[in-house]
Amino acid sequence: MMERLRGHRPSNRIRQQKKGKREKLEKNGRIVVVGSGLGGLSAAISLEQAGFTNVSVVERDESVSSRKEGYGLTLTYNPKGPLARIGVLEEVAEQDCPSRSHYTFDSSGH
């Protein structure tokens, strides 16, 4: 997809995958997940649960406080939802803090 955005034709590998010919990943092959947000961490957990043993997550920020943008996420307790499927629903529910108000901040924290 990135190749198309840059104006190039897709490589043979991409074309083969579209036809249903997928390369099989080895369980000990190196996998790097870029970003430790909700999507990145969910992907890493799912890969490890699928048996992949060499999964790394990289993040550009040194810590949560490195980024000044606000973060917020409202989750529902769904025993058949994505959090349950990756095995973290109960742990998340135990850490739950009811959302009583929502605020939006700009990059300077205002």
C-alpha positions in Angstrom: 0.0 0.0 0.0 2.8 2.4 0.8 4.4 1.6 -2.5 1.2 2.7 -4.3 1.0 5.9 -2.3 4.5 6.7 -3.5 3.5 6.2 -7.1 5.3 2.8 -7.6 3.8 -0.4 -8.8 3.3 -3.1 -6.1 6.1 -5.6 -5.8 5.7 -9.2 -6.9 5.4 -10.2 -3.3 2.4 -7.9 -2.7 0.8 -9.1 -5.9 1.2 -12.7 -4.9 -0.3 -12.1 -1.5 -3.4 -10.5 -3.1 -3.9 -13.7 -5.1 -4.0 -15.7 -1.9 -0.4 -17.0 -2.0 0.9 -16.0 1.4 4.3 -16.6 2.9 4.2 -18.5 6.1 5.9 -16.7 9.0 8.1 -18.8 11.2 7.1 -18.8 14.9 10.6 -17.7 15.9 11.0 -15.1 13.1 11.7 -11.6 14.3 8.5 -9.4 14.4 8.7 -5.7 15.3 5.5 -3.8 16.2 5.9 -0.1 15.7 4.0 1.9 18.4 2.9 1.0 21.9 -0.6 2.4 21.6 -3.7 0.3 21.9 -3.3 -1.2 18.5 0.4 -2.0 18.8 0.1 -3.6 22.2 -3.0 -5.6 21.1 -1.1 -6.8 18.0 1.9 -7.8 20.1 -0.2 -9.7 22.7 -2.1 -11.5 19.9 1.1 -12.5 18.1 2.5 -13.9 21.3 -0.7 -15.8 22.0 -0.5 -17.2 18.5 2.8 -18.7 19.4 5.3 -16.2 17.9 8.3 -16.0 20.3 10.4 -13.1 19.0 8.0 -10.1 19.1 9.3 -6.7 20.0 7.4 -3.4 20.5 9.2 -0.1 19.7 7.9 3.3 20.7 9.4 6.7 19.9 8.4 8.3 23.2 10.6 7.6 26.2 7.6 7.5 28.6 3.9 8.4 28.7 4.8 11.8 30.1 7.0 12.5 27.1 4.0 13.2 25.0 1.8 16.2 25.9 -1.3 15.2 23.9 -4.2 14.0 26.0 -5.3 10.4 25.8 -8.7 9.0 26.5 -10.4 5.7 25.8 -13.9 4.6 26.7 -14.3 0.8 26.8 -17.3 -1.3 27.4 -17.3 -4.5 29.4 -17.9 -7.1 26.6 -17.2 -10.8 27.5 -17.1 -11.5 23.7 -15.2 -8.4 22.6 -11.6 -7.8 21.6 -10.3 -7.4 25.2 -11.7 -10.8 26.1 -10.3 -12.4 23.0 -6.8 -11.3 23.9 -7.3 -12.3 27.6 -7.1 -8.9 29.3 -10.7 -8.0 29.9 -10.8 -8.9 33.6 -7.5 -7.2 34.3 -8.7 -4.0 32.5 -12.0 -4.1 34.4 -10.1 -4.3 37.7 -8.2 -1.2 36.8 -11.4 0.6 35.6 -12.0 4.2 36.6 -15.5 5.4 35.7 -15.4 8.2 33.2 -17.3 11.2 34.6 -16.1 13.9 32.3 -13.9 14.3 29.2 -11.4 17.1 28.4 -9.5 17.9 25.3 -6.0 19.5 25.5 -3.7 20.9 22.8 -0.1 19.9 22.4 1.0 22.5 25.0 -1.3 21.0 27.6 -4.0 23.7 27.5 
